[in-house]
Amino acid sequence: MTHGGTVVGWDGSAGADAALEWAAQREEPCAGALHIVRALRRDEPGEPSDRVAAAQRSLHDAVRDVVRRHPRIAVTAELVLGDPLAELARIAGDTAVLVLGASAIGRSRRPDDRRLPIAAVARHRGITAIVPAAPPGDRSGVIAVVVGRDHSRFTIDFAARSAADSGEPLTLVRLHDPHDAEVRTRPVDLDPAVQRLHAELPELEVRVDPHWVGSPMSLLARSDRAALLVLEGYRSSVAPPRYSLERWLAGQARAPFVVVAEGLVDPEADAAQREGRRFVLAG
């Protein structure tokens, strides 16, 4: 799971601006790469040429502002026509972190600003970050919510490097999905993961929460308190899409969270690339 930079979907809204700033902060410590994508639907009202020209101007201004605030990072931009979700997923691929903004929860909430994030986190591959507008203050720590299978390693590694780079402690929480389609053959044991992290990142503070996450509300409460919540995606579940925990969280969360759904990566190949990989997240 190599670090392929950050792709942020941007449309000029307040939520998109918050996501863009979060993404820029994510790349700045390592002088990384940020790619801004403005997707225009073909069926939007108005003259196509006028819409394209206006989008190009706003995209140019967005790039200029990011470069001014974050001169260390390499910023590129792209204007595409088509379905935003399909285009963003195609551009981000499996290695770049796809960052999307969402409207604030409350009386001013705009349901349309949650539809794209809700759909995006259901991706079977890739890494998706959702950044709600105006997250609550006094957040601390990185929380990784994992099932405890082989794929959990990718989620744990992403969360651990995010915590190490931001100077936050890491808490591992076991997830009990009531719609899990697989029968457990062994108890969930996160001690090997903790021991591995202590060896690889000795400065990182790691703990395992004795309490499990088993409901959307408990997941939401944890997301609100954490500087970053990292959720294992690509789980075997028989739940209808609208009952998926990540989709539910995308519609309700008030603080940043990431869904890691890179389920088809060879663990041995990933280990061989470990020295050249760096994830940097700023909450």
N, C-alpha and C positions, 0 to 999 in steps of 0.2 A: 504494500500500500504506500506508494511513493507520494511525495508532496508535489502536486502539480499546480500550486498557486491557488488563487482565490478568484472565483467568478461571482459577480454580484448582479442580480437582476434589479434594474433601476427604471423607474417611470416618472420621477420628479415629485412623488408624493412625500409627505413627512415620514412615513414609515420606511420608504425606500432610502431617503436621506440618512435615517438612523442606521439602516443596514449598511449603507455605503461607508459611513464613518467607522462602524464596527469592523468592517472588512479591511479598511485601510489600517486601522490600529493593529489588526491581526498580522498584517504583512510587514509593518514598519520595523520591528526589532531585528528581523533578519534581512532587511532591504529586499523584500520579495516582490512578487508580481501580482498586480491586481488588474483584472479585466472586467470592464463595465459593459453590460449588455442591455440595450433598449430594444424591446420586442414590440412591434406594432402588429395588431391584428388586421387582417385584410378587410374585415367587414366593419371596421370602425367608421362612424359617420364623418363626413367631410371630404374635401377634395384630396385624393391620395398625394399629389405633389406637395400640397400645402402641409399635410400632416408629416410627411417625410422631412421637409425643410425645417419645420418647427422642432421636430425630434432631434435633428442633427444639431441645431443651435443649442438646445438644452443639454444635449450630451456633451458638446464641446465645452460648455460652461461648467458642467459637472467635473469633467476631467481637469480643467484649469484649477478649480477650487481644491480638488483633492491633491494635486501636485503642489499647490501653494502650502497646504497644511502638512503634507507628508512628502517632502522632497526626496527622501531616501528610496521610496518604492518606485518601481516601473509601472506606469499606468497606461493601459490601452483601452480602446472602446470599440464597440461594434453595434451597428443598427441592423436589425433583422426583421423580416416580414414573415408572419406566420403565427402558429399557436405558441404562446409564450412558454408554456411548460415543456413542450417538445423541443423547442429551440434551446432553451436554457439547459435542459438535460443533455442535449447533444453537444453543446459547447463545453460544458463542465466535464462530461465524460465520467470516468471512474476515479480519477486521481485528484482533480481539482475540487475544492470545497465550494459548493454552490450556496450562496448567501442570499436570503430573501427577507424583506421586511414585512411586517404585519401591522395592522392598525392597533391602536390602543384599545384595551378592554374598558368598557364603561359606556356612558351615555353617548359619547361621540364615536363609538365604534362603527366602522363601515364594513358590513359583511363581505363586500366584494374584495376587501383588502385581506381577507383570510382564505379565500377560495384557492388561490394559487399556492400559498404555503401548505395548505391541507393536502392538496394533490401532490405537491413536490415531495413531501416526506414519505410518501408511499412507494418511492422508487426502490426497485429490487437491488440496484447497485449504486454505489457512489456515496458521498457524504454531503448532507444537507444541513445548513444552519438557518434557523429562524430567529430573527431579531425583532421582537415587538417594540413598538414605539413607546417611549417614556417608561422604561423598566423601573421597578422600585429600587430605592437606595438600600444601603446597609446589607448588601449581598456579599457573601464570602464563600470560598471553597469551590472545588470542582467535584461534582457527583457523577459517577458512572453507574448506570443502571443496567445490569447484565443478567442473562439467563443462566450462564454457567456452562456453556458448550464450547466447542473448539473455536467457533466464530467470535466468542466473547473476547478473545485476545485482541482483535483489532479495535474494538470499542475501548477496552482497558488501556491499550497503548496510546490511542488518540487522547483519551482523557488524561493519562499520566503525563504525556509530553505537554499538553495544554497547561496542566497544573504546575509542572516544573518551570516552564517558561514564564508563567505569570506569578510565580512565587506563592501559589495557593496550595493548601493541603488537598489531598485526594481522598474521597470516601467511596468505597465500593458497596453497592447495594444489590442484593439479589432480587430478581423480578419473578414473580409468579403470575404467569398469564393464564387466566381461567379458560382461555380458548386454545391453549397449547395443543397442537395436533400430534405431538410425539409423546410417547410414554417414557418417563424417566427410568433409566436402568441403574443409575447410581446417584447418591446424594450430591448436592451442589457443594463443592469445596473450593473456596477462593484462596486458601492458604498458599498453594503453589504460585498463583499469580502475584500475591503479595511478596513472597520470597524472591521471585524473579525481578520485581520492580525495585526491591531493596538492593539487589545486586547491580542492576542497570542504572538506577537513579538514586544513589545513596542519600542525597540531600532531600529527597521528596518524602514528605510526611504522608503515610498511607494508613488507613484504617478500614475495617469492614464493619458496616452497620449490622447489628444483630437482627434488626427488624427488616422484614421483606416489604417490597412494594407489590400490592395485589389489587389496587383499584386506581382508576383515573384520578380520583381526588387526592390520594396520597402522592401520586406522581406530580400533580399540579402543585401541591404544597411544597414539595422539595424544589421544584423548578423556581418558585418564587424566592426561595431563600438563598439559592446558590448563585455564585458569580457565573457559573456555567453548568448546565446539566447535559450529560452525554448519554444518549439512549441507544441501546443495541437494536438495530433494525434487522430486516430480512429474517424474521422469526417464522417458524412453522406454526401457523395459526389458522383455525377454521372460523375465526370471527369475520362477520361481514365487514367490508371496508370502512363503513361509517363507525364501527365499534373499535377500530384499531387504536391502540394507545397513542401512537405517534400522531395520527391524524387528529385525535381528540385533543392532544396537547397543542398541536399547531393552531387549533381554533380557540384555545383558552389561555395559553401561557402568557405570562406577563414579564418574563425575563428570558434571556437568550438560552437556546438549547440546540443541540446537534444530534442528528440521527445518523449513525454509522451503519450502512447497509452493504458493505463490501464483503459479501459472503462467498465470493468465488475466487478469492486470492489464495495462492499456494502459500501456506505458512512458512515452508522452508525457503522459498524465493523471497518472501517478505523479510525473513531474518537476515538473509544475505545482503539486503539493501538497507539494513538498519542504520549503518554508520552514515549513510548519505541522506538520511531522512530527517526532516525537522518540521515539526508543527508548532506554530506560534499563534496563540489565541489571546486576545485582550478582551476582557468582559466589559 
